[in-house]
Amino acid sequence: MTPVDPSREMHPTRWGDPARAAALPDSAQGLVDLAFGHQDRASADPTAEAVILPPVRLDDEALDAVRTMLGAEHVLTDATTRRLRTRGKSTPDLLKARMGWFEEAPDAVVRPADADEVATVLAWATEHRVAVVPFGGGTSVTGGLVADLAPGGPGTHLVAAVSLDLGRMRRLLAVDPVSMTATLEPGLRGPEAEALLGAHGLTLGHFPQSFEHATIGGFAATRSSGQASAGYGRFDSLVVGLTAVTPTGPLTLGVAPASAAGPDLRQLVLGSEGTLGVITSVTVRVRRRPEARVYEGWRWSSFTAGTEAVRRLVQAGLAPTVLRLSDEAETGLNLADPAAVGAASDGDGGPCLMVVGHEGSTEAVEARGAAVTTMLHRLAEELGGAPAGPAPGERWAHGRFDAPYLRDSLLDAGVLVETLETATFWSGVPRLHEVVREALTEALGEGTLVLCHVSHVYETGASLYFTVACRQGPDPLTQWHVAKQRATSAIVAAGGTVTHHHAVGRDHKPWLEQEIGSVGVAALRAVKAALDPAGILNPGVLVP
């Protein structure tokens, strides 16, 4: 696992650690030239001096009040800090950042130390009509970090916006080795949380692609799903308790592993994207740190055959820790190994690659691995497949956090690259795979590459994660906006969810009512009004 300095800011116009930015590998550059034509396009990263941010809209009286609460050193209005808290890391966010578009920058960045200080900030913001956008790692890919100062039209206008940076709240508060739970603060990044738990011989087991930079609070607020979700579960399934601060008071939820005391209000806060309250701690289920990790590859004759093998394996109760299946296009480009994109693929056994991973005690890995392998051999005889040995799985495990860096390099080369994801029941997977590919290809034109994999599975269905690449047009923002609209409309028409783990944000909000219905929207608005009557929390995000 790549070491990450938790104090290091992400690059303002790229993904991740600035030190890891790199040019395209030769194999990928050859693919770009072949598929999209060679383009001599230099990186469009503006210097900090070239970026003009709007003036701060908060007056000295309002700023001095919050400085008194938190300390002047924790209320920042400098251009560099405001710039770094303006956008997330979707391709549209990166394109806007590369063009120097920071007109939506927060007026200040405030850094509370604990739940009491969060409460004082929310009270201050309510009094001064200031929007508050909770900020964890800045990895949002759905437009979840930009406040709408008039979310409800005339009469709802807010005067300014602050980014509520939770980076000072990064402690392991408690460990219960008997119940196998741990309580974590929201500002902990993934690697920090794993290191703190690892000192107790424990792991959370939550490894999304954003793991190196995303935070515990962000995982909870977006219902994140990690790459080992088949074995460890989605993040929301790991949460047994939480605390949150709302403008109307605190919430403390989860007194037992399960309860029949009315609807589970934990699930109301999980996935709320900072619109109902600020999560100040989560108590999560943990496991023993794995003694053994084994990854291997399998090949299947088609994506249809591979998905059938995945379904039967999971429904037989034999889901491994990691289970990932790439379709023909993704396998052919080696996207499961970002360092080798475009290189020749070791395709013995079939055009679709499955990665299977087992983690746990040595005995459990051996027993589980043997049972899974036995069933996969039986399915391979029926469906057309073959084992591909440990190399494909080990390569995937080694590079599983590298794909966003490849996206930056492709954007530099004039290729528009973005991802989207959804989920549906098993019976709907083939059609959903087909209609999304068709919608994206029709919107973006001939030569568009649409790649897909399954990486989160359930007994009843699975998620589909698409990666799209095409030649950048003169207006790539509009180019992607049109494609995203068509793809999401196709997802809804085919019965898929608008998002499985990226969250709603602003980008998916136009389709939310089609998924939850008008009564569902009314209920969501009513909860928002009860917990945040002044509408200061992340206005414009999630709630239609």
Kinemage of the C-alpha trace (Angstrom):
@kinemage 1
@onewidth
@group {chain A} dominant
@subgroup {mainchain}
@vectorlist {calphas} color= white
{ca met a 1} P 0.000 0.000 0.000
{ca thr a 2} L 1.473 3.372 -0.996
{ca pro a 3} L 2.455 5.527 2.006
{ca val a 4} L 0.473 8.749 2.175
{ca asp a 5} L 1.320 11.879 4.117
{ca pro a 6} L -2.045 12.814 5.686
{ca ser a 7} L -0.955 16.441 6.067
{ca arg a 8} L -0.281 16.823 2.344
{ca glu a 9} L -2.928 18.651 0.339
{ca met a 10} L -4.128 17.128 -2.904
{ca his a 11} L -3.090 18.817 -6.124
{ca pro a 12} L -5.441 21.759 -6.873
{ca thr a 13} L -6.107 20.704 -10.476
{ca arg a 14} L -5.326 16.971 -10.405
{ca trp a 15} L -5.950 13.899 -8.322
{ca gly a 16} L -3.992 13.027 -5.246
{ca asp a 17} L -0.398 13.535 -4.225
{ca pro a 18} L 1.299 16.193 -6.389
{ca ala a 19} L 4.532 14.182 -6.234
{ca arg a 20} L 2.907 11.238 -8.029
{ca ala a 21} L 1.839 13.115 -11.167
{ca ala a 22} L 3.375 11.373 -14.184
{ca ala a 23} L 3.314 11.308 -17.958
{ca leu a 24} L 1.405 8.603 -19.805
{ca pro a 25} L 3.147 5.228 -20.007
{ca asp a 26} L 4.394 4.506 -23.532
{ca ser a 27} L 1.818 1.743 -23.956
{ca ala a 28} L -1.025 4.102 -23.064
{ca gln a 29} L 0.328 6.878 -25.301
{ca gly a 30} L 0.380 4.442 -28.193
{ca leu a 31} L -3.228 3.551 -27.505
{ca val a 32} L -4.217 7.232 -27.381
{ca asp a 33} L -2.512 7.938 -30.698
{ca leu a 34} L -4.177 4.912 -32.294
{ca ala a 35} L -7.668 5.487 -30.912
{ca phe a 36} L -7.924 9.277 -30.866
{ca gly a 37} L -5.050 10.605 -32.960
{ca his a 38} L -1.925 12.306 -31.688
{ca gln a 39} L -2.519 15.672 -30.039
{ca asp a 40} L 0.221 18.019 -28.882
{ca arg a 41} L -1.698 19.383 -25.937
{ca ala a 42} L 0.177 20.744 -22.956
{ca ser a 43} L -1.175 20.549 -19.434
{ca ala a 44} L -3.487 23.447 -18.652
{ca asp a 45} L -2.639 23.908 -14.969
{ca pro a 46} L -2.926 27.605 -14.065
{ca thr a 47} L -0.481 29.017 -11.565
{ca ala a 48} L -1.806 30.159 -8.215
{ca glu a 49} L -1.052 33.739 -9.215
{ca ala a 50} L -3.188 33.405 -12.350
{ca val a 51} L -6.277 32.277 -10.447
{ca ile a 52} L -8.534 35.125 -9.369
{ca leu a 53} L -10.917 34.284 -6.540
{ca pro a 54} L -13.983 36.380 -5.742
{ca pro a 55} L -13.664 38.747 -2.777
{ca val a 56} L -14.653 37.495 0.670
{ca arg a 57} L -18.305 38.351 1.328
{ca leu a 58} L -18.077 38.106 5.125
{ca asp a 59} L -17.463 41.347 6.986
{ca asp a 60} L -14.916 41.777 9.766
{ca glu a 61} L -17.560 41.542 12.488
{ca ala a 62} L -18.765 38.134 11.324
{ca leu a 63} L -15.221 36.831 10.815
{ca asp a 64} L -14.061 38.108 14.191
{ca ala a 65} L -16.955 36.301 15.866
{ca val a 66} L -15.942 32.919 14.467
{ca arg a 67} L -12.251 33.654 15.099
{ca thr a 68} L -13.100 34.124 18.762
{ca met a 69} L -14.813 30.720 18.778
{ca leu a 70} L -12.092 28.697 17.042
{ca gly a 71} L -8.931 30.785 17.229
{ca ala a 72} L -7.771 33.068 14.441
{ca glu a 73} L -5.372 30.429 13.103
{ca his a 74} L -8.340 28.171 12.353
{ca val a 75} L -10.322 30.678 10.295
{ca leu a 76} L -8.578 31.008 6.938
{ca thr a 77} L -9.428 33.403 4.123
{ca asp a 78} L -6.249 33.250 2.048
{ca ala a 79} L -6.638 32.497 -1.654
{ca thr a 80} L -4.599 29.268 -1.606
{ca thr a 81} L -6.687 27.613 1.111
{ca arg a 82} L -9.985 28.785 -0.362
{ca arg a 83} L -8.965 27.452 -3.774
{ca leu a 84} L -8.153 24.022 -2.337
{ca arg a 85} L -11.615 23.803 -0.731
{ca thr a 86} L -13.632 24.823 -3.801
{ca arg a 87} L -14.048 21.666 -5.858
{ca gly a 88} L -13.931 17.903 -5.740
{ca lys a 89} L -12.209 15.557 -8.176
{ca ser a 90} L -14.723 14.703 -10.895
{ca thr a 91} L -13.520 15.330 -14.438
{ca pro a 92} L -15.775 18.443 -14.720
{ca asp a 93} L -14.278 19.720 -11.450
{ca leu a 94} L -10.761 19.152 -12.768
{ca leu a 95} L -11.529 20.794 -16.104
{ca lys a 96} L -12.948 23.864 -14.348
{ca ala a 97} L -9.923 24.011 -12.053
{ca arg a 98} L -7.551 23.761 -15.017
{ca met a 99} L -9.372 26.685 -16.622
{ca gly a 100} L -9.017 28.724 -13.442
{ca trp a 101} L -12.748 28.746 -12.645
{ca phe a 102} L -12.975 29.273 -8.905
{ca glu a 103} L -15.864 31.719 -8.764
{ca glu a 104} L -17.641 29.375 -6.307
{ca ala a 105} L -14.811 29.422 -3.760
{ca pro a 106} L -15.894 29.503 -0.115
{ca asp a 107} L -15.459 32.822 1.637
{ca ala a 108} L -13.556 31.197 4.490
{ca val a 109} L -12.303 27.834 5.678
{ca val a 110} L -13.080 27.097 9.334
{ca arg a 111} L -11.441 24.248 11.243
{ca pro a 112} L -13.270 23.094 14.396
{ca ala a 113} L -11.493 20.821 16.879
{ca asp a 114} L -14.478 18.907 18.258
{ca ala a 115} L -18.251 18.523 18.246
{ca asp a 116} L -18.750 21.504 20.556
{ca glu a 117} L -16.902 23.765 18.143
{ca val a 118} L -18.913 22.357 15.241
{ca ala a 119} L -22.072 23.318 17.137
{ca thr a 120} L -20.803 26.865 17.718
{ca val a 121} L -19.995 27.243 14.011
{ca leu a 122} L -23.486 26.090 13.013
{ca ala a 123} L -25.065 28.527 15.468
{ca trp a 124} L -22.889 31.345 14.093
{ca ala a 125} L -23.737 30.388 10.515
{ca thr a 126} L -27.457 30.332 11.263
{ca glu a 127} L -27.271 33.779 12.828
{ca his a 128} L -25.268 35.262 9.949
{ca arg a 129} L -27.061 33.387 7.113
{ca val a 130} L -23.899 31.567 6.006
{ca ala a 131} L -23.866 28.250 4.122
{ca val a 132} L -21.737 25.517 5.694
{ca val a 133} L -20.179 22.823 3.500
{ca pro a 134} L -18.556 19.966 5.484
{ca phe a 135} L -15.161 19.043 4.000
{ca gly a 136} L -13.233 15.817 4.547
{ca gly a 137} L -10.730 14.748 1.906
{ca gly a 138} L -12.104 16.696 -1.060
{ca thr a 139} L -12.636 13.563 -3.166
{ca ser a 140} L -16.269 14.195 -4.156
{ca val a 141} L -17.037 13.308 -7.782
{ca thr a 142} L -20.662 14.496 -7.883
{ca gly a 143} L -20.380 18.240 -7.287
{ca gly a 144} L -20.922 17.850 -3.562
{ca leu a 145} L -18.694 20.701 -2.361
{ca val a 146} L -20.298 23.771 -3.959
{ca ala a 147} L -22.978 25.634 -2.006
{ca asp a 148} L -26.041 27.098 -3.678
{ca leu a 149} L -26.749 30.349 -1.853
{ca ala a 150} L -30.364 30.452 -3.038
{ca pro a 151} L -31.355 26.751 -2.953
{ca gly a 152} L -35.072 27.386 -2.583
{ca gly a 153} L -35.428 30.384 -4.860
{ca pro a 154} L -36.331 33.921 -3.724
{ca gly a 155} L -36.405 34.435 0.026
{ca thr a 156} L -33.859 31.701 0.803
{ca his a 157} L -30.733 33.674 -0.041
{ca leu a 158} L -27.643 33.081 2.071
{ca val a 159} L -24.981 35.769 2.181
{ca ala a 160} L -21.776 33.699 2.082
{ca ala a 161} L -20.345 30.183 2.361
{ca val a 162} L -17.703 28.550 4.524
{ca ser a 163} L -15.946 25.233 4.143
{ca leu a 164} L -16.121 23.301 7.427
{ca asp a 165} L -12.785 21.511 7.305
{ca leu a 166} L -12.875 18.554 9.725
{ca gly a 167} L -9.149 17.820 9.426
{ca arg a 168} L -8.458 18.580 13.097
{ca met a 169} L -10.908 15.872 14.188
{ca arg a 170} L -8.776 12.819 13.480
{ca arg a 171} L -8.623 10.653 16.587
{ca leu a 172} L -9.362 7.037 17.368
{ca leu a 173} L -11.716 7.652 20.289
{ca ala a 174} L -12.359 4.113 21.519
{ca val a 175} L -11.712 0.445 20.799
{ca asp a 176} L -13.905 -2.345 22.147
{ca pro a 177} L -12.011 -5.595 21.441
{ca val a 178} L -14.796 -7.686 22.972
{ca ser a 179} L -17.574 -6.278 20.787
{ca met a 180} L -15.107 -5.714 17.907
{ca thr a 181} L -16.034 -2.074 17.408
{ca ala a 182} L -14.059 1.151 17.205
{ca thr a 183} L -15.080 4.808 17.347
{ca leu a 184} L -13.390 7.170 14.912
{ca glu a 185} L -13.521 10.896 14.287
{ca pro a 186} L -14.571 12.099 10.825
{ca gly a 187} L -11.363 13.817 9.725
{ca leu a 188} L -9.262 10.635 9.693
{ca arg a 189} L -8.109 9.694 6.216
{ca gly a 190} L -8.255 6.059 5.195
{ca pro a 191} L -4.557 5.263 5.763
{ca glu a 192} L -4.570 7.044 9.139
{ca ala a 193} L -7.575 5.057 10.328
{ca glu a 194} L -5.986 1.790 9.213
{ca ala a 195} L -2.717 2.667 10.978
{ca leu a 196} L -4.483 3.508 14.253
{ca leu a 197} L -6.576 0.348 14.121
{ca gly a 198} L -3.572 -1.683 13.023
{ca ala a 199} L -1.811 -0.790 16.291
{ca his a 200} L -4.580 -2.826 17.961
{ca gly a 201} L -4.324 -5.654 15.445
{ca leu a 202} L -7.536 -4.558 13.716
{ca thr a 203} L -8.726 -3.365 10.329
{ca leu a 204} L -11.803 -1.612 9.008
{ca gly a 205} L -11.332 -3.297 5.620
{ca his a 206} L -12.737 -0.319 3.695
{ca phe a 207} L -10.616 0.404 0.612
{ca pro a 208} L -12.381 2.504 -2.027
{ca gln a 209} L -10.266 3.869 -4.874
{ca ser a 210} L -10.242 7.196 -2.989
{ca phe a 211} L -8.854 5.443 0.123
{ca glu a 212} L -5.564 7.351 0.284
{ca his a 213} L -7.272 10.749 0.574
{ca ala a 214} L -10.932 10.257 1.553
{ca thr a 215} L -12.007 10.424 5.188
{ca ile a 216} L -14.111 8.470 7.654
{ca gly a 217} L -16.729 11.228 7.676
{ca gly a 218} L -16.845 11.241 3.892
{ca phe a 219} L -17.250 7.461 3.773
{ca ala a 220} L -20.268 7.754 6.071
{ca ala a 221} L -21.816 10.819 4.448
{ca thr a 222} L -21.774 9.245 0.958
{ca arg a 223} L -22.456 5.554 1.713
{ca ser a 224} L -19.060 4.657 0.315
{ca ser a 225} L -18.324 1.148 -0.942
{ca gly a 226} L -14.785 -0.234 -0.924
{ca gln a 227} L -13.049 -2.540 -3.362
{ca ala a 228} L -13.203 -5.338 -0.767
{ca ser a 229} L -16.927 -4.841 -0.178
{ca ala a 230} L -17.745 -8.439 -1.113
{ca gly a 231} L -16.001 -9.559 2.064
{ca tyr a 232} L -16.100 -6.582 4.424
{ca gly a 233} L -19.328 -4.885 3.327
{ca arg a 234} L -20.251 -1.334 2.351
{ca phe a 235} L -19.294 1.384 4.810
{ca asp a 236} L -22.901 1.999 5.875
{ca ser a 237} L -23.199 -1.686 6.791
{ca leu a 238} L -20.160 -1.318 9.073
{ca val a 239} L -21.577 1.617 11.072
{ca val a 240} L -23.233 0.557 14.335
{ca gly a 241} L -23.435 4.027 15.876
{ca leu a 242} L -22.738 7.681 15.153
{ca thr a 243} L -22.937 11.178 16.524
{ca ala a 244} L -23.822 14.257 14.520
{ca val a 245} L -24.408 17.928 15.172
{ca thr a 246} L -27.380 19.605 13.522
{ca pro a 247} L -28.408 23.272 13.690
{ca thr a 248} L -31.242 22.234 16.027
{ca gly a 249} L -29.126 20.059 18.337
{ca pro a 250} L -27.018 16.895 18.587
{ca leu a 251} L -27.886 13.379 17.455
{ca thr a 252} L -26.518 10.274 19.209
{ca leu a 253} L -27.640 7.133 17.406
{ca gly a 254} L -26.976 3.427 17.897
{ca val a 255} L -27.140 1.918 21.398
{ca ala a 256} L -27.137 -1.728 20.337
{ca pro a 257} L -26.159 -3.911 17.368
{ca ala a 258} L -29.784 -3.923 16.235
{ca ser a 259} L -33.016 -2.402 17.459
{ca ala a 260} L -36.737 -2.343 16.776
{ca ala a 261} L -37.124 1.136 18.315
{ca gly a 262} L -38.669 2.690 15.237
{ca pro a 263} L -36.952 3.454 11.917
{ca asp a 264} L -33.155 3.278 12.017
{ca leu a 265} L -32.164 6.951 12.145
{ca arg a 266} L -28.517 6.035 11.601
{ca gln a 267} L -29.462 5.250 8.026
{ca leu a 268} L -31.014 8.705 7.716
{ca val a 269} L -27.682 10.371 8.478
{ca leu a 270} L -25.595 7.924 6.455
{ca gly a 271} L -25.683 9.118 2.858
{ca ser a 272} L -27.019 12.573 3.802
{ca glu a 273} L -23.930 14.307 2.328
{ca gly a 274} L -23.703 16.970 5.029
{ca thr a 275} L -27.200 18.318 4.342
{ca leu a 276} L -28.860 17.192 7.602
{ca gly a 277} L -26.003 17.429 10.072
{ca val a 278} L -22.253 17.201 10.531
{ca ile a 279} L -21.054 13.705 11.459
{ca thr a 280} L -18.659 14.039 14.405
{ca ser a 281} L -17.930 10.360 15.125
{ca val a 282} L -18.784 6.906 13.859
{ca thr a 283} L -18.642 3.607 15.693
{ca val a 284} L -17.821 0.844 13.255
{ca arg a 285} L -17.521 -2.900 13.186
{ca val a 286} L -13.872 -3.980 12.825
{ca arg a 287} L -12.068 -7.248 12.071
{ca arg a 288} L -8.774 -8.799 12.987
{ca arg a 289} L -6.001 -7.611 10.717
{ca pro a 290} L -5.495 -10.229 7.987
{ca glu a 291} L -2.673 -12.700 8.444
{ca ala a 292} L -2.840 -13.684 4.789
{ca arg a 293} L -3.881 -12.055 1.499
{ca val a 294} L -4.162 -14.067 -1.704
{ca tyr a 295} L -5.223 -12.620 -5.065
{ca glu a 296} L -5.664 -14.508 -8.314
{ca gly a 297} L -7.157 -14.150 -11.768
{ca trp a 298} L -9.743 -16.097 -13.756
{ca arg a 299} L -10.726 -15.751 -17.407
{ca trp a 300} L -14.232 -16.105 -18.815
{ca ser a 301} L -15.525 -16.595 -22.332
{ca ser a 302} L -17.747 -13.487 -22.161
{ca phe a 303} L -19.004 -10.836 -19.762
{ca thr a 304} L -22.322 -12.704 -19.703
{ca ala a 305} L -20.596 -15.909 -18.653
{ca gly a 306} L -18.504 -14.074 -16.073
{ca thr a 307} L -21.481 -12.321 -14.474
{ca glu a 308} L -23.313 -15.637 -14.307
{ca ala a 309} L -20.307 -17.144 -12.507
{ca val a 310} L -20.221 -14.193 -10.079
{ca arg a 311} L -23.953 -14.499 -9.374
{ca arg a 312} L -23.828 -18.207 -8.669
{ca leu a 313} L -20.759 -17.873 -6.491
{ca val a 314} L -22.317 -15.143 -4.344
{ca gln a 315} L -25.702 -16.831 -4.108
{ca ala a 316} L -23.966 -20.003 -2.956
{ca gly a 317} L -22.614 -18.045 0.022
{ca leu a 318} L -19.050 -18.157 -1.296
{ca ala a 319} L -18.278 -14.488 -1.925
{ca pro a 320} L -14.526 -13.909 -1.478
{ca thr a 321} L -13.169 -10.721 0.070
{ca val a 322} L -12.551 -9.160 -3.348
{ca leu a 323} L -14.559 -10.080 -6.433
{ca arg a 324} L -14.152 -8.014 -9.574
{ca leu a 325} L -15.088 -8.817 -13.182
{ca ser a 326} L -14.038 -6.689 -16.174
{ca asp a 327} L -15.931 -6.810 -19.459
{ca glu a 328} L -14.265 -7.502 -22.800
{ca ala a 329} L -13.361 -3.871 -23.475
{ca glu a 330} L -11.884 -3.201 -20.039
{ca thr a 331} L -9.965 -6.481 -20.058
{ca gly a 332} L -8.601 -5.808 -23.536
{ca leu a 333} L -7.161 -2.461 -22.434
{ca asn a 334} L -5.668 -3.882 -19.231
{ca leu a 335} L -7.482 -1.262 -17.171
{ca ala a 336} L -7.255 -3.491 -14.114
{ca asp a 337} L -3.497 -2.734 -14.284
{ca pro a 338} L -3.172 1.063 -14.874
{ca ala a 339} L 0.595 0.850 -15.393
{ca ala a 340} L 0.041 -1.464 -18.382
{ca val a 341} L -2.932 0.189 -20.108
{ca gly a 342} L -2.681 -0.414 -23.832
{ca ala a 343} L -0.099 -3.195 -23.491
{ca ala a 344} L -0.780 -6.701 -24.717
{ca ser a 345} L -3.059 -8.611 -22.362
{ca asp a 346} L -2.344 -12.154 -21.149
{ca gly a 347} L -5.635 -13.417 -22.504
{ca asp a 348} L -5.353 -17.171 -22.095
{ca gly a 349} L -8.720 -18.586 -21.085
{ca gly a 350} L -11.100 -15.903 -22.335
{ca pro a 351} L -11.562 -12.185 -22.969
{ca cys a 352} L -12.975 -11.220 -19.542
{ca leu a 353} L -10.788 -11.002 -16.447
{ca met a 354} L -12.047 -11.790 -12.960
{ca val a 355} L -9.986 -10.866 -9.897
{ca val a 356} L -10.603 -12.952 -6.783
{ca gly a 357} L -9.059 -12.037 -3.437
{ca his a 358} L -9.119 -13.704 -0.017
{ca glu a 359} L -8.086 -12.004 3.240
{ca gly a 360} L -8.153 -13.225 6.826
{ca ser a 361} L -6.465 -15.782 9.018
{ca thr a 362} L -4.210 -18.256 7.244
{ca glu a 363} L -6.637 -21.087 7.959
{ca ala a 364} L -9.686 -19.119 6.787
{ca val a 365} L -7.983 -17.993 3.579
{ca glu a 366} L -6.947 -21.555 2.771
{ca ala a 367} L -10.401 -22.974 3.493
{ca arg a 368} L -12.334 -20.215 1.748
{ca gly a 369} L -9.955 -20.167 -1.185
{ca ala a 370} L -10.298 -23.916 -1.679
{ca ala a 371} L -14.110 -23.760 -1.614
{ca val a 372} L -14.242 -20.832 -4.044
{ca thr a 373} L -11.716 -22.411 -6.393
{ca thr a 374} L -13.622 -25.688 -6.444
{ca met a 375} L -16.846 -23.954 -7.412
{ca leu a 376} L -15.144 -21.727 -10.011
{ca his a 377} L -13.621 -24.794 -11.694
{ca arg a 378} L -17.077 -26.339 -11.857
{ca leu a 379} L -18.571 -23.134 -13.293
{ca ala a 380} L -15.703 -22.774 -15.755
{ca glu a 381} L -16.463 -26.172 -17.271
{ca glu a 382} L -20.073 -25.131 -17.797
{ca leu a 383} L -19.682 -21.480 -18.781
{ca gly a 384} L -16.297 -21.401 -20.464
{ca gly a 385} L -13.520 -20.167 -18.224
{ca ala a 386} L -10.116 -20.991 -16.814
{ca pro a 387} L -7.817 -19.973 -13.953
{ca ala a 388} L -5.223 -17.352 -14.899
{ca gly a 389} L -2.890 -17.752 -11.928
{ca pro a 390} L -1.905 -15.228 -9.263
{ca ala a 391} L -0.268 -12.598 -11.503
{ca pro a 392} L -3.408 -10.720 -12.692
{ca gly a 393} L -4.813 -10.462 -9.184
{ca glu a 394} L -1.506 -9.360 -7.678
{ca arg a 395} L -1.047 -6.695 -10.361
{ca trp a 396} L -4.523 -5.355 -9.668
{ca ala a 397} L -3.902 -5.284 -5.908
{ca his a 398} L -0.591 -3.473 -6.397
{ca gly a 399} L -2.050 -0.712 -8.585
{ca arg a 400} L -5.633 -0.432 -7.356
{ca phe a 401} L -5.299 3.197 -6.208
{ca asp a 402} L -3.455 4.406 -9.331
{ca ala a 403} L -6.249 4.812 -11.908
{ca pro a 404} L -7.091 8.457 -11.041
{ca tyr a 405} L -3.484 9.438 -11.781
{ca leu a 406} L -3.836 7.825 -15.207
{ca arg a 407} L -6.943 9.956 -15.797
{ca asp a 408} L -4.903 13.121 -15.225
{ca ser a 409} L -2.327 12.014 -17.769
{ca leu a 410} L -5.032 11.199 -20.317
{ca leu a 411} L -6.649 14.621 -19.803
{ca asp a 412} L -3.223 16.146 -20.478
{ca ala a 413} L -3.111 14.194 -23.735
{ca gly a 414} L -6.448 15.590 -24.930
{ca val a 415} L -8.571 12.578 -23.972
{ca leu a 416} L -11.825 13.156 -22.102
{ca val a 417} L -12.016 10.480 -19.395
{ca glu a 418} L -14.676 10.056 -16.728
{ca thr a 419} L -16.446 7.358 -14.741
{ca leu a 420} L -20.005 6.664 -13.668
{ca glu a 421} L -21.592 3.864 -11.697
{ca thr a 422} L -24.941 2.284 -10.967
{ca ala a 423} L -26.441 -0.941 -9.650
{ca thr a 424} L -29.390 -3.208 -10.338
{ca phe a 425} L -30.758 -6.669 -9.621
{ca trp a 426} L -29.116 -9.640 -11.359
{ca ser a 427} L -31.941 -10.024 -13.848
{ca gly a 428} L -31.356 -6.454 -15.039
{ca val a 429} L -27.548 -6.495 -15.304
{ca pro a 430} L -27.278 -7.480 -19.022
{ca arg a 431} L -29.712 -4.798 -20.180
{ca leu a 432} L -28.216 -2.113 -17.953
{ca his a 433} L -24.740 -2.885 -19.286
{ca glu a 434} L -26.036 -2.602 -22.850
{ca val a 435} L -28.101 0.585 -22.559
{ca val a 436} L -25.449 2.596 -20.749
{ca arg a 437} L -22.814 1.657 -23.321
{ca glu a 438} L -25.209 2.617 -26.119
{ca ala a 439} L -26.143 5.955 -24.536
{ca leu a 440} L -22.520 6.955 -23.996
{ca thr a 441} L -21.413 5.922 -27.470
{ca glu a 442} L -24.293 7.768 -29.123
{ca ala a 443} L -23.616 10.913 -27.094
{ca leu a 444} L -19.854 10.994 -27.555
{ca gly a 445} L -19.566 9.663 -31.075
{ca glu a 446} L -17.625 7.101 -33.054
{ca gly a 447} L -14.394 5.940 -31.478
{ca thr a 448} L -15.638 6.308 -27.897
{ca leu a 449} L -14.307 3.656 -25.540
{ca val a 450} L -16.788 2.450 -22.921
{ca leu a 451} L -15.340 0.032 -20.378
{ca cys a 452} L -17.126 -1.651 -17.483
{ca his a 453} L -16.548 -3.831 -14.464
{ca val a 454} L -18.487 -5.392 -11.612
{ca ser a 455} L -16.794 -4.811 -8.261
{ca his a 456} L -19.575 -4.733 -5.637
{ca val a 457} L -21.815 -7.777 -5.438
{ca tyr a 458} L -24.823 -8.926 -3.451
{ca glu a 459} L -26.984 -12.029 -3.450
{ca thr a 460} L -29.658 -10.069 -5.315
{ca gly a 461} L -27.597 -7.936 -7.711
{ca ala a 462} L -24.449 -6.003 -8.467
{ca ser a 463} L -23.017 -2.617 -9.345
{ca leu a 464} L -21.681 -1.701 -12.781
{ca tyr a 465} L -18.798 0.778 -12.928
{ca phe a 466} L -18.144 2.417 -16.294
{ca thr a 467} L -15.051 4.227 -17.538
{ca val a 468} L -15.476 6.363 -20.653
{ca ala a 469} L -12.795 7.797 -22.937
{ca cys a 470} L -13.070 9.850 -26.112
{ca arg a 471} L -11.290 12.669 -27.897
{ca gln a 472} L -11.836 15.995 -26.166
{ca gly a 473} L -13.931 18.434 -28.143
{ca pro a 474} L -13.685 22.240 -28.091
{ca asp a 475} L -16.029 22.338 -25.076
{ca pro a 476} L -15.340 19.208 -22.995
{ca leu a 477} L -17.572 20.354 -20.128
{ca thr a 478} L -20.655 20.435 -22.352
{ca gln a 479} L -19.457 17.300 -24.117
{ca trp a 480} L -19.475 15.339 -20.866
{ca his a 481} L -22.631 17.022 -19.519
{ca val a 482} L -24.641 15.778 -22.519
{ca ala a 483} L -23.186 12.267 -22.211
{ca lys a 484} L -23.847 12.121 -18.473
{ca gln a 485} L -27.464 13.226 -18.960
{ca arg a 486} L -28.115 10.574 -21.584
{ca ala a 487} L -26.393 7.828 -19.622
{ca thr a 488} L -28.197 8.639 -16.373
{ca ser a 489} L -31.553 8.817 -18.132
{ca ala a 490} L -30.816 5.411 -19.660
{ca ile a 491} L -29.927 4.058 -16.216
{ca val a 492} L -33.219 5.253 -14.741
{ca ala a 493} L -35.238 3.910 -17.689
{ca ala a 494} L -33.556 0.510 -17.284
{ca gly a 495} L -34.376 0.334 -13.580
{ca gly a 496} L -30.906 1.050 -12.193
{ca thr a 497} L -30.037 3.381 -9.331
{ca val a 498} L -28.607 6.807 -10.154
{ca thr a 499} L -25.673 6.034 -7.872
{ca his a 500} L -24.397 2.997 -6.009
{ca his a 501} L -21.538 4.641 -4.084
{ca his a 502} L -20.579 8.029 -5.568
{ca ala a 503} L -23.538 9.778 -3.839
{ca val a 504} L -26.089 12.219 -5.249
{ca gly a 505} L -24.367 15.573 -4.857
{ca arg a 506} L -25.570 18.119 -7.376
{ca asp a 507} L -24.874 15.981 -10.446
{ca his a 508} L -27.442 13.229 -9.764
{ca lys a 509} L -30.057 15.376 -8.029
{ca pro a 510} L -32.167 15.980 -11.192
{ca trp a 511} L -33.005 12.242 -11.298
{ca leu a 512} L -33.495 11.582 -7.580
{ca glu a 513} L -37.260 12.087 -7.599
{ca gln a 514} L -37.614 9.445 -10.311
{ca glu a 515} L -35.901 6.983 -7.975
{ca ile a 516} L -37.538 7.808 -4.631
{ca gly a 517} L -40.841 9.323 -5.798
{ca ser a 518} L -42.571 12.578 -4.928
{ca val a 519} L -43.554 11.356 -1.457
{ca gly a 520} L -39.946 10.387 -0.806
{ca val a 521} L -38.804 13.859 -1.841
{ca ala a 522} L -41.407 15.435 0.453
{ca ala a 523} L -40.178 13.301 3.355
{ca leu a 524} L -36.552 14.266 2.675
{ca arg a 525} L -37.475 17.944 2.553
{ca ala a 526} L -39.420 17.637 5.802
{ca val a 527} L -36.437 16.111 7.597
{ca lys a 528} L -34.207 18.842 6.172
{ca ala a 529} L -36.608 21.511 7.478
{ca ala a 530} L -36.730 19.881 10.928
{ca leu a 531} L -32.964 19.527 11.375
{ca asp a 532} L -31.776 22.540 9.386
{ca pro a 533} L -34.599 25.095 9.326
{ca ala a 534} L -32.387 27.925 8.068
{ca gly a 535} L -31.110 25.747 5.204
{ca ile a 536} L -27.434 26.418 5.894
{ca leu a 537} L -26.064 22.857 5.546
{ca asn a 538} L -24.610 22.104 2.112
{ca pro a 539} L -27.476 23.887 0.315
{ca gly a 540} L -28.120 22.713 -3.234
{ca val a 541} L -26.777 19.202 -2.624
{ca leu a 542} L -28.908 16.014 -2.499
{ca val a 543} L -32.318 17.495 -1.594
{ca pro a 544} L -34.415 18.283 -4.712
